[in-house]
Amino acid sequence: MPPGKVLQPVLKMKVDELFLCWLSESSTQAMLQDCLQRIKMPGRPERGGGDAGQPGPPLAAPAPACKPRGFDGLGVPSPAPASTALPLGATSSARSGPPVRGPRRSAGTRVVQTKEQPPPPAPSQSVPAFYFPRGRPQDSVNVDAVIAKIERTFAQFPHERATLDDMGRVAKACGCPLYWKGPLFCGAGGERTGSVSVHKFVAMWRKVLQNCHDDAAKFVHLLMNPGCNYLVQEDFVPFLQDVVNTHPGLAFLKEASEFHSRYITTVIQRIFYTVNRSWSGRITCAELRRSTFLQNVALLEEEADINQLTEYFSYEHFYVIYCKFWELDTDHDLLIDAQDLARHNDHAISTKMIERIFSGAVTRGKKVQKEGKISYADFVWFLISEEDKKTPTSIEYWFRCMDLDGDGALSMYELEYFYEEQCRRLDSMAIEALPFEDCLCQMLDLVKPQNEGPVLPLGGVWLPGSRRPTKHILTPLTREGASKWGPGCLPV
């Protein structure tokens, strides 16, 4: 090999293999152990020889455990057996003579190396499946029987094609609530053609039954966009438009089509306000299961008075919300700025809190940052949070507003920042304000946070051991409300 040229990869692997074989020889290990003992005990006589004056008998090397005939452990020819004893004063170290370079091993010669077989692994116990993102599979569902019932239902329609008006009977054949007819129609592609064939619907529903095993997974599958596993706000529009068009409690809205979009927007915001607890703008199957939305959808069929469904679909609630927004939106461009929102409830919300609302802490979209305005959808969240501060979403709404640095905890400095303005407003009303230090002590006694320190985490706005929030620290300032305050009430 030319000088300066490194070993080729294949040759280097062979050298490494020979070195490992030599290292595994019992004679090599005995020699290394003897050298190690001499290093630890310098005065100990060497094996195979004493000092220079009293040589000892030669040490015969034990036979190697595995070595090819005619070669030693390094793959070099064995020395002639003429002199087996070491010379006087020599040691058994491998460094006693110059290294001997042996010829290259032929391709047909292999070193046999015995390896200890590892013990067999312990038998593992199979853990049953416990995570079912699309619902727990049910063996009791007879897919073929359901498909046969659907085919009999389609046989009653002309050319075995169903329109949106016919989908009510198809929904019942599928075992779904009546107002699933809109999602079923859209899931089978009926919004593009105006009708659904029996073959296309059966193929779609068979896939749903095979992959989705509970109502939440089925509902998400029917309304979601292809490639998604969640619902965004636009996915609810076809479903709610069908509710507006067909529910008897909303029959008066048929002639007032300009209010359809306002009502649908309100219901969508109320759905996301209650269901989407992650604030991600995406409703997953898990969030839908934990909510009561699907139960309310089933009640649409049984309840003719839409106003009785107060959690999501009440028209009276929509009317109140929209009228309040219309009063603040003086130019009626469906956008309100900070000055418009300041007039809400007789200037009950402080200026600092209004600035936080318009800062993007609790709103979505870039319009707030660019133009300094919020839309009707953002106003729905604000009004629900302002009217009812007992819900988890409402508490988190105001918590996000007061959390100036976004660290997930309210420091005493942040609380004092909002309390200073309210103290000045109380003074202007000729009401003596409680010093912040006293208010803070009473509030901490009321909340009793788990961790000591000058911070109040999000979980601290709930009373310990109960599901009742300490809503007093989130109450806006009004002249009527100021007279009802108790000690420790911190308005925003």
N, C-alpha and C positions, 0 to 999 in steps of 0.2 A: 504494500500500500504506500503510495507516495507520501513523503513527509508533509505534515500540515493538513492532511485530508482526514476529515472526521469519519468515524465508522458509519457505514450505511445502516439504515434502520433495521434490515433483516439480520445483518451480522451482529448488531448490538443486542438484538433480542436473543440470539443464540448464546452470546457471551453471558448475558444475564441469566439465561437458563442454566448454563454450566456452573456459574457461580452459586446459584441457589442449590443445585444438586450437591456441590462440594460442601456447602454450608450445612446440609442436612445429614452428612456422614457422621456416624457415631465417633469415629476417630477424630474428626475435626472438632466436634463438640467437646470431646475429652481434652483435646489439646487447648482449646480456648478456655475451658474451665480451669485447667492447671495454670495457665498464664494469669488468669484472674486471681487465683489463690496466691501466686507469687507476688502479684502487685499488692495485694492486701497484706501479706506477711513477707517482707523482704528477706528476713533471716532464714526462711524455710529452705531446705536443700531442694535442688531441682530434681524433678523426676527424670530418670535416665542418666544422672550424673551428679556427683558431689562437687566439692570445690576442686581447684587445680591440683592440690596435693593428694587427695583421696578420691580418685574417681570411683564411681559406683558402677554397678552392672548396667548394661544397656537395657533400655526399655523397649520391649517388643510392642509395636503398634497393633491393636486389635484389628481383626479383619473387618473391612467395611460391610455395612448391611446390604448395600446395593451398588455394585460397580461392574462395568463391563469388563470382560476378560481382556487383559493386555493393556488396560488404561487405569490410571489412578483417578482420584476424585476430580481432578481438574481436567481430565481428558487428555493427559500427556502420557507417553509410554512409561511403564514402571521401570525403576532403575534395576540394574543387574543384581542378582542376589549374592554377589561375591562377598561384600562386606555389609553385614546387617547391623553391626554395632556402631554407635556414634563415636567419633574421635574424642580423646580426652579433653575435658573442658568445654565440649560443645553442649548445646542445649537442644531440646526438642522443638524449639521455635521454628516456624516456617521461614523466618528471616535469616537463618544461618547461612544460606548460600544464595548465589545470584538466581533470579527467577529464570525458569526454563520455559521457553515459549514452544508449545507443542504444535504439531501440524493441525491443519484445519480438519475438523471432524467430518467424516463422510456423511452424505445425506442419508445413507441407510442405517447409521448407528444411532440409536436412541437410548436415552437414559431412563431407566425404569424407576419411578418414584412412587412410593406407597403413600397414600394420603388417608388420614383417618376420616372415616365417614361421619358426618355430623349426626347427632341423634335426631330421630324423626321429630318433627314439631308436634307439640301437644294438640290434641284434637280441639278445634275451635268450635264454640257454640254459635250457631246461627242466630243472629238478632233479627226478630221480625220487623218488618217495615213499620215505621211510626210516623213518617212524614208523607202526607198526601196533599200536594198543592192543588190538585184538581178534585179533591174529595176522596173519601174512602170508598174503594170499589165495593159494590153490593152484588152478591150472587143471586139475589132474588129477582133481579131485573131480567125479564124475558124480552130480549130485543126483537126477536122474530114476531112475537105476539103484538108488540107495539107497532111494528112496521105494517103488519097485516091490518091493524085497525086504522092506520093512517091511509092505507091504500083503499080501504072500503069508503073512507070519508071522501077521498078525492074522486072516487067513482061517481059520486053524486053531482059533481060539477061538470059543466060543458067541456068536452075535450080533455077531461081530467086535469084541468088547470084552475088554480085558485087565485082570486084577486085578494086585495087587502080586506075587502068586506067579508070574504069567505074565511079568512084566517082565524076567526073566532072559533069555528067548529074544528079546524085543524089543531088549534092550541089545546082544545079539550081532548081531542084524540091523542095528543102527545102527553097528556097528563099535566099540563101547565095551566096557570091562571089565565083568565080571559085576556088581560091586557099584555100578555106576552106575544100577542098576535103581531104587533109591530116589529119587535125584534126577530121573531121567526120569519116574517116576510122579508126583512132586510138581510137576514143571515143566509137565506136561500137565493139572494140576488133579485128579488122581485122589484126593488125600487128602480132597476134599470129597464126591465121589460114590461112592468105593469102587471105581471101575473107570474105564477110559479107552476111548473109542471110537476107531476107526481114523481117522476124519476129523479129530478133534480132535488126535490125536497127530501125524498127518502134517502138519497145518498148523503145529503147534508146532515139529516137527523141521526142516521146510523153512525156517522163519524162522531157526532156530539155524544151519543150514548156510550160509545166505546172509549172516549177520552175524558169525558166530564162526568163525574159521579155524584154531584150535588147541584142544587139550584144555583148557588153562587157561581160555580164554574161554568154552568150552562149559560147563564145570563151574560157573563163576561165574554164568553166565546161568541155569542150571537151578535153582540154590539161592537166588539173590538175591531180595530183595523188589522189587516193581514200582517202577520209577523209580530204582533204585540200580544202581551198577556195582561193588559190593564186597560182601563177605560179613561179617556180624557173627556173634557166637557162637551166637545162637539159630538161625541158618540151618543149622547142622550137625546139629541134633537129629534131624530125620527121617532123614537119611542114616545117622547112627550107630545110631539105634534099629533100623533094618533090619539093620545089621551084627550087633547084639546078638541079634536074633531069628533070623537065618538062618546065621550062620557056625558051622561045626561045632566050632571051638575054643572057642566060648562057649555050647555047648548046655547046660552045667550051670547057666547063669544063668537059664534059662527059669523055673525054680521059685522063684528068689530075685529077685523083681521089685523089691524095695526097694533092691537094689544096682545096678539099671539106671541110675538117674540119677547115682549116684556114679561109676560107670565112665564114663558119657558125659561128665560134667563133667571128669573127669581127662583124657580124650582130647582134649576141646576145648581145655583149657588147654595141653596139650602141643603141639597144632597151632598155637595162637597164639604160644606161647613160641618156637617154631622158625621159623614162617613169617612172622609179622607183625613184621618187623624195625623197622618204623617206630614201633612202640608206639602206634599210633593206634586199636587195637581194631577195625580194618577191614582185611580181607585183599583186596588188589586182584589183578587178573590178573597184573601184573608180579611181585608177590611170590610168587604161586603158581607162576609159571614158574621162578623162581630156586630154589625149594625142591624137595624130593624127595617131597612129599606124594602127588602123583598116581601116582608110581611105587609107593609103598607101598599105595595103594588097589588098583592092579592086582595086587600080590602077594597080596592077600587071597584071591583066587581060587585061586592056586597053592599057598599055604601053609596046610595044615590046622591047624598048631600056631600059635595066635595069639601065643604067647609068643616066637616067633622074630622077630616084627616089633617090635623093641625101640624103634624111634624114636617110634612113636605109639600102637600098639594093644596092647602087651603087657599081659596081665592080671596077671602077676606084679608088674610095676612099679606098677600101680594098687593092688595089695594092700599092697605095702610103704608106699606113700605114705599110703594111707587108715589103715593101722594106726598109723603114727606120729602122724597127726592125731588119731586116736581116743584115744591115750594122753595127749595134751596137753589134749584137750577133756574135762575131767572132768565137766562137767554135760551133755555130749552135746547141746548145742544147735546144733552145727555152726558155732560161732563161738568163737574163742580171743582172749584179751586179752594184754597185755604180760607179765603174770605167768606165764601159761601158756606163752608162747613162750620165756620165759627158762629154762624147765626143759629145753628141747631140747638134746640131746647133752651132758647134764651141765653145763648153764650155760656152754656154749662161746661163745655170742654175748654180746658186751659190752652193757651197759645203754644206752650211747649209740647203738649200732647198732640196738638194738631200738626205741629212740625214733624213729630215722629211718625204720624200716620202717613204724611206725604213724603217721608224719607224713603219709602219702599220697604220698611220693616215688616209690614203686614199686607202689602199689595203685590200684585203680579203685573208684569208688562213694563214696557219702557216708556209709556206715555207719562207716567208719574214723574220720572226723572227728567224727561225732556221738556214737558209743558207745565209741570206742576199741577196736574189735574188728576182726579180719579173718576172712574167710570161708574155706571150704575151697578155693575157687578161688585165692585169694591165697596160701594155704599151699602149693599145688602149685608156684607160681612160686618161692616162697621155698626149698622143699626141693630143687628141681632146681638152683637157683642155688647152694645151699649144698653140694650133693654133687658137682657137676661145675663147676668154675670155668674150664674150658678153652674153653667155647663163647662166641661173641660176645655172646649175650644175657645169659649169666651175668656176664660182665665188666661189661657196661653196667648190670646190675642193681645190683651193689655200687658201681659208679662213681656212679650216681645217689644212692645212700645216702650216700656220702662227700662228694658235692658239695653242701655246705651252702648256698651262695649260688646254686646253679643256673646258674653262668656257663660250664659246660662244661669246666672245668679244676679240678684239685685243687691248691690252694695248699699251701704248707708249713704254714700255720697250721691248715688242715683236717686234714692228716695228723697233726700234733702233737696236735690235739684228740682224735682217736681213740686215739693211741698212749699218752697219759698214763694212761688207765684201765688199759690192758693192762700198763703198767709196774707199777702198784700190784698188779695181780693176780699178776704174776710174783714180786714181792717176797713176797706172801703164800704163794707156793709154794716159797719159799727158792731162787729162781732169779734170778741176777744179770741184770738187764735191760741191754741195750745202750743207751747214751745216744742220744737222738734225733738229735743232730747226726751222730754216726758212722753211725747207721742210714740217715740221709738221704743222706749222701755215697755210701755203698755202693749204695743203691737207685738213685740217679741214674746211677752208673757202670754199673749193670746195665741200666737202661731206656734211657739215652742219648736223652733227648728232643731233638727237632729244634730247638725254639726255646729259647734260653737264658732263664732267669728263674726266679723262685720259684713256678712253676706246673707242673703235670703234666697235659697234655690227655688226652682219652679215648684217642686213638691211642697215647699213651705207655705204656699198660699192655700193649702187645705188644712183644716183642723186635724190634729193627730187623732187617729182612731175613729174617724167619721168620714163621710162623703160630703160634708157640708163645707163649701169654701168660705174663706174669710173675705167675703165680697166687700166689706167696708173699706178695705184699703184701695179698692178700685172704683169707688163711687164718685161720679162727677159732682162738681160743686153747683148747687142751685140755692136760691134764697129759701125755698121750702125745705130742701134737704139739709141745709146748714143748721137749722134749728133742731133737727132730729139726731144730730150726731151724738154718739157717745164718746167717751174717752178712747183715744187710740185710733180713731178713724182717719185714714189717710186718703183724701180725695185725689183724683187725677185731673 
